Amino acid sequence: MKALERQIDDHPIVLITTPQCKIDFQHRSNRTLLRFDRSHILEWFRSIYHLATSETIFIDNYYGFLAATPFHPGVRCIQLWHATGAIKQFGLLDPTNRQRTSRANQRFQVVYNRFDHIVVGSEKMAAVFAESFGLPEDRMLYTGVPRTDLFFDEVEKASITSYLRQELPMIKDKQVILYAPTFRDGALHDTKLSLDIDKMYREFGDAYILLLRLHPAINGTYQNKHPGFVVNVSGYHSVNHLLLITDLLITDYSSIPFEFALLNRPTIYFAHDLEQYAENRGFWEDYDVLVPGPIVTSMNELIQAIHLQHFDNQALANFRTAWNRYADGQASDRLIEAIYEVETTERVAQRV
């Protein structure tokens, strides 16, 4: 959005579709912020009006209302998505679609057909989108993904890191582990944490700080018994900011590792329910081929992997290159140039 406001005179209208949104969109006075839900009925109607009349619409996920919202001729809908890579299947290939009605599945395609452009950071992800959304290759926009620009902005990274180190003084002189598992279907009321915090504390309490990025169902009931070792950062607005201070990521089937790889730091894949998850959700490739490892399935294996620190740097580099080919810190400007057919001052200066 900063690149848009820097280059274009259009007035941005921001529609917030969930009350859990953690991003502060109001620090710029020229933005209009609307809550797009029926509990705020006037803002809901205003949101529908803007969807129907805007010239350019940026979205970052699947939104069923697009199936019913009429667009004026010439309206462009750009899908930014919320991940630079994919481990599990989604869209038309989501295995859970078999449990849905044919009408529901038809509605998915209606929504996908609304995407005039899909922003991608690699040919690999473009192929994933083409299959997932049932759309042709010419809808793909190879500008790179704007959310990756942060990882190339040394000034911004330094500023964010400094702020977080002030907010989390306990990480000084400690290695930082971030545990960020993916959300599981049917787990809305599951408050069980797969990670054994007590074991982690006994093994690593002296040398590490453990940051937890939890699903709201777990976060609402989690009680921190080791405040000197564990910090619950589930309420922090940006996981990419947290990655900047993370030395080691622990996750499972999340898309976070695709962006974390841009920092050339390792991830351990704690896939304790691998077979069940593969059957229920499906993977794009065999899990052990897709992720650069190591893969562990138990707490004992996880603890050993942290102790051993045996990471395949070449596999990580290949993973980073395959999924982030166009990530170079200029994706936001390239996207605005492509959509609005303008040139940024910086790029003109580069040619001069």
Residue pairs with C-beta under 8 A, 6 or more apart in sequence:
1 12
1 14
1 25
2 332
3 146
3 332
3 333
3 335
3 336
3 344
4 10
4 12
4 336
5 12
5 28
5 30
6 344
7 333
7 336
7 340
7 342
7 344
8 336
8 340
8 342
10 55
10 56
11 30
11 31
11 32
12 28
12 30
12 31
12 32
13 31
13 32
13 34
13 50
13 54
14 25
14 31
14 32
14 33
14 34
15 34
15 36
15 47
15 50
15 51
16 25
16 33
16 34
16 35
16 36
17 36
17 37
17 63
18 37
19 35
19 37
20 216
22 235
22 236
22 237
22 238
23 237
23 238
24 237
25 31
25 33
26 33
34 40
34 43
34 46
34 47
34 50
35 43
35 44
35 47
36 43
36 44
36 47
37 44
38 44
48 69
51 57
51 65
51 69
51 71
52 69
52 70
52 71
52 72
53 72
54 75
55 74
55 75
55 76
56 75
56 76
56 78
56 339
56 340
57 75
57 76
57 77
57 78
58 78
58 80
59 66
59 77
59 78
59 79
59 80
60 79
60 80
60 81
60 82
61 81
61 82
62 91
62 108
62 111
63 111
64 107
64 111
66 77
66 110
66 111
66 114
67 107
67 110
67 111
67 114
71 77
71 114
76 116
76 117
76 339
77 114
77 115
77 116
77 117
78 115
78 116
78 117
78 118
78 119
78 141
78 335
78 339
79 115
79 117
79 118
79 119
80 119
80 145
80 146
80 147
81 118
81 119
81 129
81 145
82 255
83 255
83 258
84 121
84 122
84 125
84 145
84 147
84 148
84 255
84 258
84 259
84 323
84 324
84 327
85 122
85 124
85 125
85 255
85 257
85 258
85 323
85 324
86 125
86 128
86 132
86 255
86 284
87 253
87 254
87 255
87 283
87 284
87 287
87 290
87 291
88 182
88 253
88 277
88 281
88 282
88 283
88 284
89 95
89 132
89 281
89 282
89 283
89 284
90 132
91 108
91 112
91 129
91 131
91 132
91 133
91 134
92 105
92 108
92 109
92 112
92 131
92 132
92 133
92 134
93 131
93 132
93 282
94 281
94 282
95 279
95 280
95 281
95 282
96 185
96 280
96 281
97 104
97 105
97 108
109 134
112 133
112 134
112 135
113 135
115 133
115 135
115 139
116 139
117 139
117 140
117 141
117 339
118 126
118 129
118 133
118 135
118 139
118 140
118 141
119 141
119 143
119 144
119 145
119 146
119 331
119 335
120 126
120 129
120 140
120 141
120 142
120 143
120 145
120 326
121 144
121 145
121 148
121 323
121 324
121 325
121 326
121 327
121 331
122 322
122 323
122 324
122 325
122 326
123 142
123 325
124 322
124 323
124 325
125 323
126 137
126 140
126 142
128 284
129 135
129 140
130 136
130 137
130 140
141 335
141 338
142 326
143 326
143 331
143 334
143 335
143 338
144 324
144 326
144 327
144 328
144 330
144 331
144 334
144 335
145 326
145 327
145 331
146 331
146 332
146 335
147 240
147 259
148 259
148 262
148 324
148 327
148 329
148 331
149 329
149 330
149 331
149 332
150 156
150 157
150 160
150 240
150 241
151 157
151 240
151 259
151 262
151 263
151 327
151 329
152 262
152 327
152 328
152 329
153 329
157 244
160 241
160 244
161 244
161 245
164 171
164 241
164 242
164 244
164 245
165 171
165 172
165 245
168 209
168 231
168 245
170 209
170 228
170 231
171 209
171 231
171 245
174 207
174 208
174 209
175 207
175 208
175 209
175 247
175 248
176 208
176 209
176 211
176 245
176 246
176 247
176 248
177 204
177 208
177 209
177 210
177 211
177 246
177 247
177 248
177 249
177 250
177 306
178 211
178 213
178 233
178 242
178 243
178 246
178 248
178 249
178 250
179 195
179 210
179 211
179 212
179 213
179 250
179 251
180 213
180 239
180 249
180 250
180 251
180 254
180 256
181 194
181 195
181 213
181 214
181 215
181 251
181 252
181 254
181 270
182 251
182 252
182 253
182 254
183 215
184 190
184 277
185 280
185 281
187 215
187 217
188 217
189 217
190 217
190 218
191 217
191 218
191 220
191 221
191 222
192 218
193 214
193 218
193 222
194 270
194 272
194 273
195 250
195 270
195 299
195 302
196 299
197 210
197 225
197 226
197 230
198 225
198 226
199 299
199 303
200 210
200 229
200 303
201 210
201 226
201 229
201 230
203 303
203 306
203 307
204 210
204 229
204 306
205 226
205 228
205 229
208 229
209 229
209 230
209 231
210 229
210 230
210 231
211 230
211 231
211 232
211 233
211 242
211 246
212 222
212 230
212 231
212 232
212 233
212 234
213 233
213 234
213 239
213 242
214 222
214 232
214 234
216 234
219 232
219 234
219 235
222 232
224 230
224 232
233 242
236 242
239 256
240 259
243 249
243 256
243 259
243 260
243 263
244 263
246 260
246 265
247 265
248 265
248 266
248 267
248 268
248 306
249 256
249 257
249 260
249 265
249 266
249 267
249 268
250 267
250 268
250 270
250 302
251 257
251 267
251 269
251 270
252 269
252 270
252 271
252 272
252 277
253 271
253 277
253 281
253 283
257 267
257 269
257 291
257 319
258 319
258 323
258 324
259 324
260 267
261 267
261 292
261 316
261 319
261 320
261 323
261 324
262 320
262 324
262 327
264 316
264 317
264 320
266 309
266 311
266 316
267 291
267 292
268 294
268 296
268 302
268 305
268 306
269 287
269 291
269 293
269 294
269 295
269 296
270 296
270 297
270 302
271 277
271 287
271 295
271 296
271 297
272 297
272 298
274 287
274 295
274 297
278 287
283 290
284 290
287 295
288 295
291 319
292 312
292 315
292 316
292 318
292 319
293 311
293 312
293 315
294 305
294 310
294 311
296 302
296 304
296 305
330 347
333 344
333 346
333 347
336 342
336 344
337 343
337 344
337 347
